[in-house]
Amino acid sequence: MNVQKTKEVFANIFKEANLITIIGIIEENHSPHQFHIDEQHKNYAKDTNDGELDEDILEMFPCGLAGCKLSYPEHKAERKLMLQINKDLTEELAQKELVKIQPHLNKYNVARVAFVEGEEGYKFLKNGEDTQKANHS
């Protein structure tokens, strides 16, 4: 599944509570290397899909790297899910939210989850810490 669709899957999991936002997905540790898009991919996308490359088109042609004949699915990468909290959260509440995604991590090849600090400066609170006090400091 491509990165955008994977991002949508995880965004929908967090949607109801609206406590955590998906910022993005980073692919890393490519094996044997990152899949290369060449003119075959671009031309086919231009001729059939208004220039938009999608996963189906990537799978139609082999990797564009000279000497590589591997298909798109034969190129592997680990994914890092980048998250941001939408308000100060207790550790307990954050853990309850993160448990929701656990069954989906392997299915979508997500190896790591990381939090990115937002401009608002929301933070994780120790269980029992007063959220009102934290918002006013």
TATA-V506679 format. One record per residue. N is the residue number from 1. RES is the residue in three letters. PHI is phi in degrees with one decimal (none if undefined). OMEGA is omega in whole degrees, -180 to 180 (none if undefined). Layout:
<<N	RES	PHI	OMEGA> <N	RES	PHI	OMEGA>>
This chain:
<<1	MET	none	-177> <2	ASN	-72.6	-174> <3	VAL	-62.0	-178> <4	GLN	-63.2	179> <5	LYS	-66.4	178> <6	THR	-62.8	178> <7	LYS	-59.3	179> <8	GLU	-64.7	178> <9	VAL	-58.8	-178> <10	PHE	-70.3	177> <11	ALA	-61.6	179> <12	ASN	-65.5	178> <13	ILE	-65.1	-178> <14	PHE	-87.6	-171> <15	LYS	-57.4	-173> <16	GLU	-60.5	-178> <17	ALA	-76.9	179> <18	ASN	53.6	178> <19	LEU	-100.8	-177> <20	ILE	-133.0	179> <21	THR	-116.1	174> <22	ILE	-82.4	179> <23	ILE	-86.4	180> <24	GLY	174.2	176> <25	ILE	-130.4	179> <26	ILE	-108.7	174> <27	GLU	-97.7	-178> <28	GLU	-146.4	-179> <29	ASN	54.7	-179> <30	HIS	-67.4	179> <31	SER	-139.1	0> <32	PRO	-77.0	177> <33	HIS	-167.5	178> <34	GLN	-66.4	178> <35	PHE	-63.2	-179> <36	HIS	-102.5	177> <37	ILE	-92.5	180> <38	ASP	-122.6	-176> <39	GLU	-62.5	177> <40	GLN	-56.7	-179> <41	HIS	-62.9	-177> <42	LYS	-63.2	-179> <43	ASN	-64.4	180> <44	TYR	-64.3	178> <45	ALA	-63.0	180> <46	LYS	-64.0	-176> <47	ASP	-77.9	-172> <48	THR	-122.5	-170> <49	ASN	-138.1	-180> <50	ASP	51.5	177> <51	GLY	82.4	-178> <52	GLU	-88.6	176> <53	LEU	-81.9	174> <54	ASP	-123.5	-175> <55	GLU	-61.4	179> <56	ASP	-60.7	179> <57	ILE	-68.2	178> <58	LEU	-59.7	-178> <59	GLU	-77.4	-178> <60	MET	-76.8	-175> <61	PHE	-128.2	179> <62	PRO	-71.4	178> <63	CYS	-54.9	-178> <64	GLY	-85.9	179> <65	LEU	-71.3	-179> <66	ALA	-53.4	178> <67	GLY	89.1	180> <68	CYS	-95.3	180> <69	LYS	-116.3	-178> <70	LEU	-73.7	178> <71	SER	-79.5	178> <72	TYR	-57.8	-180> <73	PRO	-65.0	179> <74	GLU	-78.9	175> <75	HIS	-94.2	-175> <76	LYS	-109.0	174> <77	ALA	-153.4	173> <78	GLU	-88.1	-180> <79	ARG	-112.0	174> <80	LYS	-114.6	-180> <81	LEU	-88.8	-178> <82	MET	-99.6	-175> <83	LEU	-120.5	175> <84	GLN	-141.5	178> <85	ILE	-85.5	-176> <86	ASN	-97.9	176> <87	LYS	-166.6	174> <88	ASP	-61.1	-178> <89	LEU	-126.7	172> <90	THR	-72.4	178> <91	GLU	-57.5	-179> <92	GLU	-63.2	-180> <93	LEU	-67.5	178> <94	ALA	-61.2	180> <95	GLN	-64.6	178> <96	LYS	-60.1	178> <97	GLU	-70.2	-177> <98	LEU	-68.5	178> <99	VAL	-61.1	-179> <100	LYS	-62.3	-177> <101	ILE	-91.6	-174> <102	GLN	-52.8	-179> <103	PRO	-65.7	-175> <104	HIS	-99.4	-174> <105	LEU	-61.0	-180> <106	ASN	-66.0	-178> <107	LYS	-56.4	-177> <108	TYR	-104.5	174> <109	ASN	57.9	176> <110	VAL	-94.3	-177> <111	ALA	-91.0	-176> <112	ARG	-143.4	175> <113	VAL	-127.2	-180> <114	ALA	-134.1	176> <115	PHE	-103.7	179> <116	VAL	-110.0	179> <117	GLU	-73.4	179> <118	GLY	-91.5	179> <119	GLU	-62.5	-177> <120	GLU	-71.3	178> <121	GLY	75.2	177> <122	TYR	-60.4	-177> <123	LYS	-141.9	174> <124	PHE	-85.7	-179> <125	LEU	-104.5	173> <126	LYS	-63.4	178> <127	ASN	-54.8	-179> <128	GLY	95.4	178> <129	GLU	-67.6	-176> <130	ASP	-76.8	-180> <131	THR	-68.1	179> <132	GLN	-65.7	179> <133	LYS	-63.1	-178> <134	ALA	-66.1	-179> <135	ASN	-72.3	-177> <136	HIS	-102.3	-180> <137	SER	-88.0	none>>
